[in-house]
Each structure stands twice: as C-alpha cells, then as structure tokens.
Amino acid sequence: MAQRFSRRQFIKLSALLAGGAASIGAARGQGLDDLVRAVADVADHRPAFRADAQTTGELIGPSGEPMSHAGTAAAVNGNHRWVMVIDLAKCDGCRECTKACDAMHYVPPGQEWIKVFENRDDQVAGSYWFPRPCMQCDNAPCAKVCPVGATFKREDGIVLVNQDRCIGCRYCIAACPYGARYFNWSEPPHTAEELAQPYSVELNYPHRKGVVEKCIFCPTHLEEGKLPACASACRMNALLFGDQVEDVVFNAAGELFSFSQLIRDKAGFRYMEELGTEPRVWYLPPRDRVYPAPQS
C-alpha cells in the first residue's frame, strides 16, 4: 500500500530533488528513501486523468475503469452533459457576463474567469467580440498534467479544481492552451459574505493564496435548475447553456433551441478544437450581427 504524505512533505521532496544529488544524499537519514518510494508508488497507480470523449467524457483510470473524485456533490447526475454556446453575432462586448461572474464567485482582482476579447480574424473582415470562459475540455490538458489530482473532470462535463489538494505547481496553467486559469500569488481580498461560506469545490471560494482558479460553469446554479451567472446576465442573449444529452440549450430570455440543430444550421465551431482538447464550449460565427462592429 502506498505511503501517505502531506502537501508539505511533497513540496519538501520537490525542493530536495531540485537541489541535486548532494542534497538528496544528505537527507537520506531523515526518511527520504521512504518518501521517494511512496512517490514512485503513487505515480505507478495514479489515474490517467484522460477523458473518454467518445462516450461520457468521464475520467478513467489506468485499466479503463471510471474514476470518481472526493469533494464533488454526492449526487452528480452522469446523464447530464452540460454545454455552452456563444453567439458571436449577438455579443456586443458589454462584459456584463464578466461582472456577473465576479459577483457570483467573489473573483479576486486581476482575474477574469470569462474574459471578453476584441477579435479580428484577418485584415479584411471586421472585428467582433469574443467571450472566453474555461472550455471545460473533455480531453483536458490541465487534468492530465496535475501531479496530485487537484484538477479533475466530473461526469457531467465540468472541470473543477480542488484547492485542498492543489500544491500550486501551475503545470495546469502551462498546459491550458486557452489561458483560462489563474494563480493567486498573494492572499486575495475577502468580504464577509465570502468568508461566511465553508470552502466548496462547487463554489471555488473562499479564495486563498497559492492555488489555481478558473471558470467552473456555476455548478450550484445548475443543481437548482438555473443558468450560470454569465448566461443569466447576458442582455443580448448571446450566451446559451444547456444539456447535450437532452439536445437543448436556452438563454436568459428563456428561449429554447435544439443544440445539434443550432450548431448544424449556423456552422458552430469550437475554439482551437484541432488541438484535440474536445471543448464543451461552441461558438456561432459573427454573421449578420445585430449590433455595430467594434470600433478598431
């Protein structure tokens, strides 16, 4: 059976290994041999953290068995496959989605879990607004590189970060091709309302120093049958959210659409999907825009 070791021991071991053979040799009398064997044993038996994108997208272990993760809600419904659709023809760059996300999650200063860019594909085409949340990838690079399993994917498609397990290595930030992750280099400012809540991976707060954070699709809202905060606040109804299994997405106005038909009829695409990340966020091209183009 693998020996358990604390976050402090793990960081100490990393520092010792980085210090070279001399440091390792000096520490052998302090039980380092046992710790090294424990790390090797954990590495041999650690889940693969890869998504089976052809079926449910759940994480599977080295032998192919489905994996669960402590800290998620007890009743995650594996029959849901949450999906977001962003209509670039409707987004007017108001950034109300970002403001709503900040308010919902007490997002620390300097972070934008859904960031709105002014984008231009080429010199001929006009510019347009491009909201970028976490893509909640089915084949998530961030989950693959996490050495302690702090980043993981639920069966309903949401990628979460367990800050009780995060060691602040920031490998996930380097692996994410979308720039959707942030690191707290210092203790974030707090409000009384934030601190009144016990820590939960479904809320991602209270925030703390030395851990990674990101957009999480507001799981507590989904459990209550509500839209994520960003989609609820979108006054242009540019953000749609729903269940791919039920083939339905809807916007803040309550309008329902067939997800598959919407993607098919409006040539929906996924950002940088050629990387094989299998994002769960789709975009509709900025055609026949209902607002003036951004002033470049």
C-alpha positions in Angstrom: 0.0 0.0 0.0 1.3 3.5 -0.9 2.5 5.6 2.0 0.5 8.7 2.5 2.4 12.0 2.7 1.4 15.6 3.2 1.5 18.6 0.9 4.4 19.9 3.0 6.3 16.7 2.5 5.6 16.7 -1.2 6.9 20.3 -1.6 10.0 19.4 0.5 10.7 16.4 -1.7 10.4 18.5 -4.8 12.9 21.0 -3.4 15.3 18.3 -2.4 15.1 16.7 -5.9 15.8 20.1 -7.5 18.7 20.6 -5.2 20.7 17.8 -6.7 22.3 14.6 -5.6 24.2 16.2 -2.7 21.0 17.4 -1.1 19.3 14.0 -1.6 22.3 12.2 -0.1 22.3 14.4 3.0 18.6 13.8 3.6 18.7 10.0 3.3 19.0 9.7 7.1 15.7 11.6 7.5 13.4 9.1 5.8 13.7 10.4 2.3 14.1 6.9 0.9 10.6 6.0 2.2 9.2 9.2 0.7 10.8 8.6 -2.7 9.4 5.1 -2.8 6.0 6.5 -1.8 6.1 9.0 -4.7 7.1 6.3 -7.1 4.3 4.0 -5.9 1.7 6.8 -6.2 2.9 7.6 -9.7 2.5 4.0 -10.7 -1.1 3.8 -9.5 -2.3 7.4 -10.2 -5.3 7.7 -12.5 -4.5 8.6 -16.1 -6.7 11.8 -16.0 -7.7 11.4 -19.5 -11.3 11.8 -20.8 -13.1 9.2 -22.8 -14.5 11.8 -25.2 -16.3 9.2 -27.4 -18.7 8.3 -24.6 -19.5 10.2 -21.5 -16.3 12.2 -21.2 -15.7 10.9 -17.6 -12.2 10.3 -16.3 -10.9 6.8 -16.5 -8.1 5.0 -14.6 -5.1 3.2 -15.9 -7.1 0.0 -16.5 -10.0 1.8 -18.1 -12.4 1.8 -15.1 -14.4 5.0 -14.4 -13.0 7.2 -11.7 -14.8 9.2 -9.0 -13.4 12.1 -7.0 -13.9 13.1 -3.4 -15.2 16.6 -2.8 -17.8 16.7 -5.6 -21.5 16.8 -4.9 -22.8 13.5 -3.8 -25.5 13.3 -6.5 -23.7 14.3 -9.7 -26.0 13.1 -12.5 -23.9 11.4 -15.1 -26.7 11.6 -17.6 -26.1 15.4 -18.0 -23.6 16.7 -20.4 -23.5 20.5 -19.9 -22.7 22.6 -22.9 -22.3 26.3 -23.6 -23.0 28.0 -26.9 -21.8 31.6 -27.5 -23.4 33.5 -30.4 -20.7 35.9 -31.6 -23.2 37.7 -33.8 -25.1 38.8 -30.7 -22.3 39.7 -28.3 -21.9 43.4 -28.0 -18.9 43.4 -25.7 -20.8 44.8 -22.7 -18.9 42.5 -20.3 -22.0 42.0 -18.1 -21.1 38.3 -18.1 -17.7 39.1 -16.5 -19.3 41.3 -13.9 -21.9 38.7 -13.0 -19.2 36.0 -12.7 -17.1 38.3 -10.5 -20.1 38.9 -8.2 -21.2 35.3 -8.1 -17.8 33.9 -7.2 -16.1 36.8 -5.5 -13.4 36.6 -8.2 -10.1 38.1 -6.9 -8.8 41.2 -8.6 -6.8 40.6 -11.7 -8.8 37.5 -12.7 -11.5 37.3 -15.4 -13.0 33.8 -15.4 -14.9 34.8 -18.5 -12.8 37.3 -20.5 -14.2 39.3 -23.4 -11.7 40.0 -26.2 -12.0 42.2 -29.2 -11.1 39.8 -32.0 -10.2 40.1 -35.7 -9.7 37.1 -38.0 -7.9 39.0 -40.8 -7.3 42.5 -42.2 -10.4 42.3 -44.4 -13.0 41.0 -42.0 -14.4 43.3 -39.3 -13.6 42.9 -35.7 -16.0 41.3 -33.2 -16.3 40.4 -29.5 -15.1 37.0 -28.3 -16.0 35.8 -24.8 -13.7 33.2 -23.4 -14.7 31.1 -20.4 -13.0 27.9 -19.4 -13.7 25.4 -22.2 -14.4 22.5 -19.8 -12.5 20.2 -22.2 -13.4 16.6 -22.4 -9.8 15.8 -23.1 -8.5 18.3 -20.6 -4.7 19.0 -20.7 -4.9 20.6 -17.3 -6.2 17.5 -15.7 -3.6 15.3 -17.4 -0.7 17.2 -16.1 -1.9 17.8 -12.5 0.5 15.7 -10.3 -1.9 15.5 -7.3 -5.3 15.2 -9.0 -6.4 18.6 -7.8 -7.9 19.3 -11.3 -10.5 16.8 -12.3 -13.4 16.3 -14.6 -16.9 15.4 -13.5 -19.1 13.0 -15.4 -21.4 15.9 -16.4 -18.5 17.6 -18.2 -17.4 20.3 -15.7 -13.7 20.6 -14.9 -13.1 21.6 -11.3 -10.2 22.4 -9.1 -10.0 21.1 -5.5 -7.9 23.7 -3.7 -7.5 21.5 -0.7 -5.3 19.3 -3.0 -3.7 22.0 -5.2 0.0 22.4 -4.5 0.5 25.5 -6.6 2.8 23.9 -9.2 1.0 25.7 -12.0 1.5 22.9 -14.5 -2.1 23.2 -15.4 -1.7 26.9 -16.3 1.2 26.0 -18.7 -0.9 23.2 -20.2 -4.1 25.2 -20.9 -4.0 26.5 -24.5 -6.8 28.9 -23.7 -5.3 31.0 -21.0 -8.3 30.3 -18.8 -6.5 29.7 -15.5 -5.2 32.0 -12.8 -2.9 31.7 -9.8 -3.2 33.5 -6.5 0.3 34.8 -5.8 -0.9 36.6 -2.7 -3.8 36.4 -0.3 -6.8 37.7 -2.1 -9.0 40.4 -0.5 -12.1 39.0 1.2 -15.6 40.1 2.0 -17.7 39.0 5.0 -20.1 37.2 2.7 -17.4 35.2 1.0 -15.8 34.1 4.3 -19.2 33.2 5.7 -19.3 30.2 3.3 -17.4 27.0 4.0 -15.0 26.0 1.2 -16.5 24.1 -1.6 -15.2 23.0 -5.0 -18.6 23.8 -6.5 -18.2 27.4 -5.4 -14.4 27.7 -5.6 -14.3 30.1 -2.6 -13.3 31.3 0.0 -10.2 32.1 -2.1 -6.7 31.5 -0.8 -3.1 32.2 -1.6 -1.0 29.7 -3.6 -3.7 27.9 -5.6 -5.2 27.9 -9.1 -8.7 29.1 -10.0 -10.9 29.3 -13.1 -14.4 29.3 -14.5 -16.5 26.4 -13.3 -19.9 26.8 -15.0 -21.6 27.6 -11.7 -22.4 24.0 -10.5 -24.6 25.2 -7.6 -26.8 27.1 -10.1 -27.1 24.0 -12.3 -28.2 21.9 -9.3 -31.0 24.5 -8.8 -32.1 24.4 -12.5 -30.6 27.9 -13.2 -28.3 29.2 -15.8 -24.7 30.0 -15.0 -24.3 33.6 -13.8 -22.7 34.8 -17.0 -25.5 33.5 -19.2 -28.2 34.8 -16.9 -26.7 38.3 -17.1 -26.3 38.4 -20.9 -28.6 41.2 -22.0 -28.0 40.3 -25.7 -28.9 36.6 -25.1 -25.6 35.7 -26.7 -24.8 33.1 -24.1 -26.8 29.9 -24.3 -26.5 27.0 -21.9 -28.0 23.5 -21.7 -27.7 19.8 -21.8 -26.2 18.0 -24.8 -27.9 14.7 -23.8 -31.3 16.4 -23.9 -30.2 18.3 -27.0 -31.4 21.6 -25.7 -29.9 25.0 -24.8 -31.6 28.1 -23.7 -30.7 31.8 -23.0 -31.6 34.4 -20.3 -34.9 35.2 -22.1 -36.0 31.6 -21.7 -35.9 30.8 -25.4 -35.2 27.1 -26.1 -33.1 25.8 -29.0 -32.1 22.4 -30.3 -28.3 22.3 -29.6 -27.5 20.0 -32.5 -29.6 21.9 -35.0 -28.2 25.2 -33.8 -24.6 24.0 -34.3 -25.5 22.5 -37.7 -27.6 25.3 -39.2 -25.2 28.1 -38.0 -21.9 26.4 -38.6 -21.0 26.2 -34.9 -17.3 25.6 -34.1 -15.1 25.0 -31.1 -12.1 27.2 -30.5 -8.8 25.5 -31.3 -10.5 22.2 -31.5 -7.8 21.0 -33.8 -5.7 20.5 -30.6 -7.9 17.6 -29.6 -9.0 19.1 -26.3 -12.7 18.4 -27.1 -14.0 21.7 -25.7 -17.6 21.9 -24.3 -18.0 25.5 -25.4 -19.2 26.1 -29.0 -19.2 29.3 -30.9 -21.6 30.6 -33.6 -19.8 32.8 -36.2 -20.3 36.6 -36.1 -22.5 36.7 -39.2 -25.4 39.1 -39.7 -24.5 40.9 -36.5 -27.3 42.6 -34.6 -25.0 45.4 -33.3 -22.4 47.7 -34.9 -18.9 46.3 -35.3 -16.4 47.3 -32.6 -14.5 50.5 -33.4 -10.9 49.5 -34.1 
